[in-house]
């Protein structure tokens, strides 16, 4: 692990037809997931999508704040914020 870490603001839209990174919404990255917002399913889907798109182990992607809100802060270990946004939005 490189020792890099960041926090990424995201806006989550659960119950979408497919999981995808939509783009920027203000300072937040807008993400759609097919999972419903019940029982943490959408949170797990967001973490899995980000881990896959960023090439990080799932354990290095966590919901830091906003678990019951569509506006969340996701903690990422092993990547800088600028690199994370470039990979997600590029």
C-alpha positions, 0 to 999 in steps of 0.5 A: 500500500502506498500510504495515500488516502482520501475522502470522496464526497458522493451523491448516491441514487439507489434503485437505478436500472444499472450501477454507474458513475454519472459525473460531478454534481457540485463537488460530489461524484454522482453514482447510481446503483441498482441496489435498494437503500434498505439494510445498507445494500446501496452502501455496499453496492457503492463501495463495490462499484468504487473498488472495482472502478478504482482497482482497490480491494473492497476493504479499502473503500468504506462509508465514513459518513452519511450511511443513511443519506444519499450524500455520503463521504467515502474513505479510500485508502491507497489512492489520492483524491485527484487520481480517484476522480480522474479514474472515475470521471475520465 
